Amino acid sequence: MIRVLQRALALLECFDLDHPVRSLHELSAMSELPKSTAFRVIMTLLEQGYLLQNSAGEYTLSPKLMRLAAVSQKTFQIRDVVHPFLVDIAAETGETMDLHVVHGLTRTCIDVVESDQTIKRVIGLGEAAALPRGASGKVLLAFDETGVIETLCEELGPAACKALRKECVEIRRNGYASTHGDRIPGASAIAVPLFEHQRPVRYCMTLAGPSFRMDPREEEFIAVMLKAGRAISERLGAAKTATTTSQ
């Protein structure tokens, strides 16, 4: 039964906003299932009302799924999804992990898992800071789609604005922000954006600690953060193409 469920889910995940309609051939190829197997699972999904078939014989998701989506949105809490990752990465790296949400020109910490080390970066729950200071602020600014950078540039002046825009382009290209003593001398941080379904980036996840421990393992930690960021983004409903091209 579990194998059948995995196949059904694999077929449902073949649909996206750019491809709301799929043929049997496409579904078979994308799910890596033989056509005969894909067809049997599709027939079950049709019978249960989760797929529809158009006059051309192609398939699309049923509005029945909207009811499940509405339930999910009503009960969804970002921390429920992200917190286990914060715990795991904090244990793996020995450093502090935190989750931030953007509010206009500031970002606020909404979840923290502190390092067990004696010397550590301490981040208070509810702590707020202005964009674009620190890795968290920089990554949220780099992926902002509301024009916040325009507001900041009015205050920064041409030279500083040009440098900030260049830095944001680099962050978007790399898929993460890494800082060393940007807000606090002797502290380093790595932040990754968290993508959601059909929404601009509102959240980021950050690893922070003393530079003397963080910097020698920076490449290792970046890889850990990017991998976790992709996994979380997919759980939040972001398309795989969006998470891989941005990260």
N, C-alpha and C positions, 0 to 999 in steps of 0.2 A: 504493500500500500504506500509506503514511504516513497518508493521509486516512482510510482505512478504520480504521486503528488509533486515530486520534483520535476517530472516531465511536464505536467500541467502548468506549473509555475514558470518553467522555462519558456513555454509557448506564450503565455500571457505577457512576459517581459520582452517579447519581440516587438511589441507595439510601442510607439512613442508619438510625440506631437508631429514630427516630420513624416512619420509613416503610420498613420492611423488604420490603414488597410493593408493587409498582407495576403499573398497567395499561399496555397499549400506548399509550393516549391520553396518560397521564401522562408516560411515557418520551419520547414524541415531542415533547410540549410542553416538557418540561424540558431536553431536549438540543437543542431547536430544529432537529430533523430532521423531514422529511416522514414521514408514517406508513409509506409504502411502504419508504423507506430504513431507518427504524428497525426495521421488521419483518424485513428481510433481515439486518441486523446481529444482531438478537436471535436469529434462527434459527441463525446461525453460532455465537453464544455458547452456545446450547442444545446444539448438536451437539458443541461442544468441552468441555462440562461445566461452564461457568462460570455459567450461569443454570439455574434450574429453573422449571417451569410448574405451577401448582396446578390443582385441579379447576375453579376459576372462570375459568381462562384468564389469570390474572395471573402476574407473574414475580417471582422472588426470587433472591438470590445463592446460589450453590451452596457446600456445605461444602468443595469443592475449593480455594476461595480461602483457607481456613484454613491449608492447608499452606504456601502462599506467605507468609501473614502470620507463621507460626511461624518461617520462615527469616529474614524481615525482622527480627523481634524479636531473634533470636539474634545477628545480625551488626550491628545498629544501633548507631551511635555518634553522640551528639548533636553532637559537634564536627564530624563529617563534613558534617552538614547546615548548621550555622551558620557555620563558619569562612569560606566564600566570601563570605557577606554581611558579615562583620566586615571583611574585606579591602576590599570594594567601598565600604562606607560610610566607612571610615577614609580611603580615597583621595578620595572625593567631598567629605567635610567637612574633612579635614585634622586631625581629632582622634582620640583614642584610643577604640578599641572593645573591649568585653570581654563575656564570657559568665559568668554566675553560676548556681550551684545552691544551693538552700536545704537546710540540715540543722538541723532543730529551730529554735533561736533565733538561728542564725547563717547567713550566706551565704558561699560560697567562690567565688573566681574560678578558672575552669577553662580559660579561653582568653583570650588578649590579642593585639590587633594595635595596636601603639603608633603614635602620631602621628610624622610626620617633622619636626615643628616643634621648634625649640630649646627653647622654653618649652611644656611639655605636662604633662598629668596622667599620672603614671607609676603603673601598677597592676601589682603583682607577681603572677605566676602562683602560685596557691595562697593568696593573701592572703584572710584571713577577717575578717569584721566582724559585729558584733551587729545584729540587727534592732531597731528599724526605721531606723537611721541611714543616710543617703544615699539616692539615688534607687533603687539596686538593692534595698536592704533594704526600702524603703517599698513598692515595687511588689510584691515577693514577699509581704510581709505583707498588703497590700491584697487579694491574690487567694488568700491561704491559706484552706484549708478544714479544717484540722486543729485549730483552736482555739488557735493560738499567741498570738493577741491577748489571750485570756483570761489566759494566764500572765503576759504583760507587764503587763496592767492591775492585777494583784495587787501589783506593785511600784511602778507609776507613781502611783497615787492617783486619786481620782475626776476631778479637773479635767483632769489630763494625759491620762487615759484617754478622756475625752469628746472632747478635741481630736484625739486619735489616731484614734478611730473616725470622726470627721467627715472627717478627711483621707483615710482609707482609702476612704470612700464616694465622695469626689471623684475619687480615683485610679481606682477601678473605673468610674466614670461616664465619665471622659475616656479611659481605656485606657492611661494612661502616668503616670509620676511624674517631676517636674522639680524639681531642688533647686539652691540657690545658696548655696555656703559652708556647707552643712549639716554635713559632716564635716571638710572642709579649707577654711579661709578662702581666698577668691579662686578657688575651683574650682566649676564648675557641671556638672550631669549630667542626662541624660534616659534613663529606662529604660522598656522595654516588656516585658510578660509574653509568654512563649512557651507556647502551648496545645498539648496532645497529645491523642491519641485516648483518650477515657474515663479521663483521669487528671487529678488536680488540678495546678495550676501548680507546677512544680518549678524552672523555669529562667527567667531573664530576660536580656535583652541591653541593654547600657548604652553610651551615648556620653558621654564626659567630656573636659573640657579647661578651660583658664583662662576665667574668667568674662568677661574683657574681649573674648574672641573668640566665646565661646559665646552670651552673652546677646543681642547684636544680631541674631543669626541663629536665635534660639530657635524661632520659628514654622516656619521652613524645616526645621530639624533635626527638630522633632517630626513633621512630615509625612513626612520620610524614614524615621524610625524606625517610625512606625505602618505605613507601607506594607511595610517589610521584615518587621515583626513578623507581619503578616497572611500574607505569602508563606511565611515559615518555618513558621508554625503549620499552614498547609494541607499543607505537606510532611511535617509531623509527624503528620498524620492527623486534625487537629481539623476539626470541621464548619465550613463557611463561615459559618453563622449564628452560631456561638459567637464566632468571631473578629471578625465585623463588629459584633455587638451589644456586645461588650466593648471594642472599639477604635473 
